[in-house]
Amino acid sequence: KAAARVETFAGAPPRDRVRELNAVLYDEAGFEGDRLHYDDLRNSCLNAVVARRRGIPITLALVYMDVAARAGLRARGVSFPGHFLVRCDGEGHHDDLILDPFTSGVELSETDCRRILMTHLGDDAVFGPELLEPADAREIVERMLTNLRRLYVRQQAFADARRATDLLLALNPADVDERRDRGLLSFHLGD
């Protein structure tokens, strides 16, 4: 459905096509950021996000990127500190668009990004354009697994947290912090 709708704007600047994509995803399909139950484990599981139409920035970004690709838009994830974003190719019309998948795909200015950064890292946080560079698939998976582990630890589901850590170590076996975390989780499990 999104592809057909966005296709009617073929040749239009990406901003116009993004506006139409946002209408399909958020207004019609009902996707939204789950502000009330942000730490609900289901918000971090892509299958549940698709079924419930609610999620956190990173899972909504994955949905957004997939639907955008089917609609002919190049959208990539941005592993922005504290709040995952989407970067949509400007296709030579203008600079790339930075979008917030958690807030109905709204376009963010540099000022908006600075505000988000300071909210998560404090007033001394230093903004730089490198923070808006696209993330590769490995970085996205690592961030999702880190989110899951954090939620599992908060729930004291240490076996699940250790499984998430094992997957993180499979991605980067030399990561000493992950090895330490796996040891701490094993201690909590009496293992």
Secondary structure, 3 states (H helix, E strand, C coil): CHHHHHHCCCCCCHHHHHHHHHHHHHHHCCCEECCCCCCCHHHHCHHHHHHHCEECHHHHHHHHHHHHHHCCCCEEEECCCCCCEEEECCCCCCCCEEEEHHHCCEECCHHHHHHHHHHHHCCCCCCCHHHHCCCCHHHHHHHHHHHHHHHHHHCCCHHHHHHHHHHHHHHCCCCHHHHHHHHHHHHHCCC
